[in-house]
Amino acid sequence: MILLVLLRAIIGPTVIDRLISINAITSKVSVIILLMAFARGEYGFIDVAFVFMLCGFVGGLWILKVLTPGDWQLKIPGLEGFEGDREEVPSHD
């Protein structure tokens, strides 16, 4: 299954196709690592699987940041003032 998903990542015409494929591969490898941990009874592999999933998540964010155009400001329709382009007002607590 991983090879089929890898083929989709290579062929995929858009960045989103490639991102989903990479996330699927990360999930499948993490499941394999967790199954190995369960089968061997060595639960140190759980930490390895957790770090692998976190690296896959950060890698996915990096792919989105680098390969998609546009600015990355928070824009919520209907909520003005949350864009982050204003100066902070010091609070007097």
Secondary structure as UniProt FT lines:
FT   HELIX           2..11
FT   HELIX           15..40
FT   TURN            43..44
FT   HELIX           45..67
FT   TURN            77..78
FT   TURN            80..81
//
